[in-house]
């Protein structure tokens, strides 16, 4: 049952899409209104630019493509530098070997040395108070008594 509904929906979608496309066919060959005072100028511009752009008018590439040997040399250089970088990364000690409390104190000292903007120092209570005041201001006024 579901397969037949899907087939019907797909067929209906195809019919609607093709109907929509056929409705646009007339816009691809617009006709200029002959009674318009600018009709001759419009038609002249359309006729002059009907073939534009031609492939011959596109600029050619100035730089020649690199030779395969040059590309192979560049790839080899990248492999060598990638290997050197991987070697340097493997020598990094990624684990802290000291006391965790000492490390946390050093990080906290670095953070404390950076000045914090006043907006960031607002507490959660201040932020919630601002949200409450903003919601109160955004509340709709009471309805007008029309009696």
JODA-V295545 format. One record per residue. N is the residue number from 1. RES is the residue in three letters. OMEGA is omega in radians with two decimals (999 if undefined). Layout:
n=<N & N>
res=<RES & RES>
omega=<OMEGA & OMEGA>
This chain:
n=<1 & 2 & 3 & 4 & 5 & 6 & 7 & 8 & 9 & 10 & 11 & 12 & 13 & 14 & 15 & 16 & 17 & 18 & 19 & 20 & 21 & 22 & 23 & 24 & 25 & 26 & 27 & 28 & 29 & 30 & 31 & 32 & 33 & 34 & 35 & 36 & 37 & 38 & 39 & 40 & 41 & 42 & 43 & 44 & 45 & 46 & 47 & 48 & 49 & 50 & 51 & 52 & 53 & 54 & 55 & 56 & 57 & 58 & 59 & 60 & 61 & 62 & 63 & 64 & 65 & 66 & 67 & 68 & 69 & 70 & 71 & 72 & 73 & 74 & 75 & 76 & 77 & 78 & 79 & 80 & 81 & 82 & 83 & 84 & 85 & 86 & 87 & 88 & 89 & 90 & 91 & 92 & 93 & 94 & 95 & 96 & 97 & 98 & 99 & 100 & 101 & 102 & 103 & 104 & 105 & 106 & 107 & 108 & 109 & 110 & 111 & 112 & 113 & 114 & 115 & 116 & 117 & 118 & 119 & 120 & 121 & 122 & 123 & 124 & 125 & 126 & 127 & 128 & 129 & 130 & 131 & 132 & 133 & 134 & 135 & 136 & 137 & 138 & 139 & 140 & 141 & 142 & 143 & 144 & 145 & 146 & 147>
res=<UNK & UNK & UNK & UNK & UNK & UNK & UNK & UNK & UNK & UNK & UNK & UNK & UNK & UNK & UNK & UNK & UNK & UNK & UNK & UNK & UNK & UNK & UNK & UNK & UNK & UNK & UNK & UNK & UNK & UNK & UNK & UNK & UNK & UNK & UNK & UNK & UNK & UNK & UNK & UNK & UNK & UNK & UNK & UNK & UNK & UNK & UNK & UNK & UNK & UNK & UNK & UNK & UNK & UNK & UNK & UNK & UNK & UNK & UNK & UNK & UNK & UNK & UNK & UNK & UNK & UNK & UNK & UNK & UNK & UNK & UNK & UNK & UNK & UNK & UNK & UNK & UNK & UNK & UNK & UNK & UNK & UNK & UNK & UNK & UNK & UNK & UNK & UNK & UNK & UNK & UNK & UNK & UNK & UNK & UNK & UNK & UNK & UNK & UNK & UNK & UNK & UNK & UNK & UNK & UNK & UNK & UNK & UNK & UNK & UNK & UNK & UNK & UNK & UNK & UNK & UNK & UNK & UNK & UNK & UNK & UNK & UNK & UNK & UNK & UNK & UNK & UNK & UNK & UNK & UNK & UNK & UNK & UNK & UNK & UNK & UNK & UNK & UNK & UNK & UNK & UNK & UNK & UNK & UNK & UNK & UNK & UNK>
omega=<-3.12 & -3.13 & -3.12 & 3.09 & 3.11 & 3.13 & 3.12 & 3.14 & 3.13 & 3.11 & 3.12 & 3.10 & 3.12 & 3.14 & -3.14 & -3.14 & -3.14 & 3.07 & 3.10 & 3.12 & -3.14 & 3.10 & -3.12 & -3.04 & -3.11 & -3.12 & 3.13 & 3.12 & -3.09 & 3.11 & 3.12 & 3.11 & -3.06 & -3.11 & -3.14 & -3.13 & 3.14 & -3.10 & -3.14 & -3.14 & 3.12 & -3.13 & 3.11 & 3.11 & 3.13 & -3.13 & -3.12 & -3.06 & -3.11 & -3.09 & -3.07 & -0.16 & 3.07 & -3.10 & -3.12 & -3.11 & 3.08 & -3.14 & 3.10 & 3.10 & -3.10 & -3.09 & 3.08 & 3.10 & 3.13 & 3.11 & 3.10 & 3.13 & 3.13 & 3.12 & 3.13 & 3.12 & 3.12 & 3.10 & 3.10 & 3.11 & 3.11 & 3.12 & -3.12 & -3.13 & 3.07 & 3.09 & 3.11 & 3.11 & 3.11 & 3.08 & 3.11 & 3.14 & -3.13 & 3.14 & -3.14 & 3.07 & -3.05 & -3.13 & 3.05 & -3.08 & -3.09 & -3.13 & -3.13 & 3.13 & 3.09 & 3.13 & 3.13 & 3.12 & 3.12 & 3.11 & 3.13 & 3.12 & 3.10 & 3.13 & -3.13 & -3.12 & 3.13 & 3.13 & -3.10 & 3.12 & -3.09 & -3.13 & -3.12 & -3.09 & 3.12 & -3.14 & 3.11 & 3.13 & 3.11 & -3.14 & 3.13 & 3.08 & 3.10 & 3.12 & 3.13 & 3.13 & 3.13 & 3.10 & 3.10 & 3.12 & -3.10 & -3.13 & 3.14 & 3.11 & 3.13 & -3.12 & 3.14 & 3.10 & -3.03 & -3.14 & 999>
